[in-house]
Amino acid sequence: MRVVLVIDDNVLERATIVRELHKLPSIEVIDTGTLHGGMQLLAAIEVELVICNTELPDGHSRTLVQHVVRTRRHTPVLLLGAPGARPSGELPAGVELVPRPVEPSALRDKVATRLGCEREPGPFSLTDYLQLAAMGHHSVRLELTCDGDEIGAIVVRDGQAWSAEDLLGEGVEAFTRLLARADVSVTCAPLGNSVPRRSLEGSCEQLLMRALTRIDELRSGHVPDAVPDAVPEAVPEAVAGFDADCDAGAEPEPQLARGSGQFERVSLDAEFDRLYELGLEAMLRKRYREALEALERAKQIRTTSTLEANLKRLRALGAS
C-alpha cells in the first residue's frame, strides 16, 4: 500500500481530494490541516507523495519542501497555490506548483502519473451495483467515469431506480446509454440528503431487462417501433443475479429428482447465495480480506465465472 499525505487547512477541499485519491488502486491517504501535523506525519510514516497547500495557518509550505528535499529527496510534492500562482524561482526536482482551482480528477491523474499507477475499475460492474443496491434496499449514487471524466450518474433510492443522467439527457434513455458503455469505471457513493428529481420508474430488474433488450436490438440492427412494456416475472439469472452458473453454450444442469437430495441442494444453494452476498457487501465496503474469505467459502460449494473474476480482482487488490 502506497501512502499519500494531503496537507490542506480547507476541510471541504481536503475531503474532496482524499475521496478522489481513494479511487486509485493500492493508495492509502492520510491528511491533516496544519504544517506541524504534516511534519509529524512525515517523521512517523513512509510517504510516497505529498500534496500541500502553499499557505497554511501555522507556516509556509517552503518549510515542508526544504524538509522533504533534505530527508526524502525522491518524494514528489504537489503544491496547491493561489489562482494564477507562479513559482518565484526554480523549484526543486520533483516539486510542482499546481494553481487553484484544480479539478479533483486532474489532481488524481497527476498523482497517478507521479506514482506510476492507473485507476482500476471498481470491483463491480454497473449491473452488479444496481442489483446489490436493489437487493439490499440501499440508497446510493452510482457515478460513471471514462478516462477520469464523469459521464453520468444513476441514483437508486431505497432499492428503487430513481434517476439517471448522462451528457445527452436523463431518464430511461440515459440509463440505457450508460448501461451500454463498456469503457466506464463505476464509483458507488452514499446518496446523502441531496436527492435529484425522479426520472425513472419501476424496479431495477425491470429497467435492466428493458435496457439490455434495447441494447441487443440496437447492436443487431433490429429496432422495433416500441419496447414492450411487459417484463417477465422471472428475470433471467444473467440479468437479475450477479452471475450465471453456466458459460454460453454449456449444457443446462439436469433437474434434480424430488427427495432428500433436492433439499440438500436447495440448502447448499441458499448457503452459496448467502456467502456470495456477504462477499459482495464486503467488497462494496472495501473490506477486501473479509470479501475474499466469504467468496472462497462460496467456491467450496460451487464456482462461477463471475465468482472467479471477483476472486481474481480481490487478489490483485492485495487481499490474502
Buried (B, 14 or more C-beta within 10 A) or exposed (E): EBBBBBBBBEEEBBEBBBBBBBBBBEBEBBBBBBBBBBBEBBEEEEBBBBBBBBEBEEBEBEBBBEBBBEEBEEBBBBBBBEEEBEEEEEEEEBBEBBBBEBEBBEBBBBBBEBBEBEBBBBBBBBBBBBBBBBBBEBBBBBBBBEEBEBBBBBBBBEBBBBBBBBEEEBBBBBBBBBBBEEEBBBBBEEBEEEEBEEBBEBBBBBBBBBBBBBBEEEEEEEEEEEBEEEBEEEBEEBBBBBBBBEEEEEEEEEEEEEEEEEEEEEEEEEBBBEBBBBBBBBBBEEBBEBBBBBBBBBBEEEBBEBBEEBBEBBEEBEBE
